Amino acid sequence: MDFEKLITERYSVRKFKPEHLPQEAIDKILEAGHKAPTGCNYQPQRILVLNTDESIAKLKNCTKCHFNAPTAMLVCHNRKESWIRKYDGALSSSVDAVIVTTHMMLACKNEGIGPVG
Ligand SMILES: Cc1cc2nc3c(=O)[nH]c(=O)nc-3n(C[C@H](O)[C@H](O)[C@H](O)COP(=O)(O)O)c2cc1C
């Protein structure tokens, strides 16, 4: 998809079809996350793919912001694997996770899948 069109048309989807995503689409979205920049390329993100009725039911116990999406990806970060800024000890892993998430959201749009955002 053309990049200008992609970033213009991306929006936070709030209503979803009930089908879980196929593995092929999940793999493409994860790959986009893997290609995102992270501090020192330490890749501290850990992504949990929730793509079963059982795992989505657990998610619904944790947040109201699930919008009945049939598939979810939880982007976490391992602080122990973070790049640490020397002069003040700040960790980059939470910033890394956000950048990874943004890449994945744009990949969703590129696949014709609406991200919650
Ligand atoms: C840091 C951040 C926090 C957000 N928190 C919520 C939230 O708690 N609930 C929600 O429905 N949307 C949330 N959003 C989505 C924004 O409301 C949404 O991106 C914004 O209204 C712009 O709409 P668009 O994404 O469709 O362009 C959040 C977005 C960001 C970047």
The ligand as a Gaussian input file, in Angstrom:
#p B3LYP/6-31G(d) Opt

LIG

0 1
 C       -1.088000       6.922000      24.274000
 C       -2.487000       6.635000      23.730000
 C       -3.477000       6.232000      24.597000
 C       -4.766000       5.929000      24.119000
 N       -5.701000       5.485000      24.998000
 C       -6.935000       5.154000      24.537000
 C       -7.922000       4.646000      25.436000
 O       -7.704000       4.494000      26.649000
 N       -9.141000       4.325000      24.926000
 C       -9.423000       4.471000      23.600000
 O      -10.554000       4.146000      23.183000
 N       -8.511000       4.955000      22.722000
 C       -7.277000       5.310000      23.166000
 N       -6.335000       5.804000      22.278000
 C       -6.679000       6.017000      20.850000
 C       -6.860000       7.523000      20.558000
 O       -8.043000       8.001000      21.166000
 C       -6.926000       7.703000      19.041000
 O       -5.698000       7.279000      18.482000
 C       -7.154000       9.183000      18.694000
 O       -8.455000       9.570000      19.075000
 C       -6.993000       9.472000      17.207000
 O       -7.884000       8.658000      16.444000
 P       -7.329000       7.708000      15.265000
 O       -6.332000       6.737000      15.893000
 O       -8.556000       6.980000      14.745000
 O       -6.659000       8.570000      14.251000
 C       -5.055000       6.086000      22.743000
 C       -4.054000       6.519000      21.892000
 C       -2.780000       6.769000      22.367000
 C       -1.688000       7.202000      21.389000

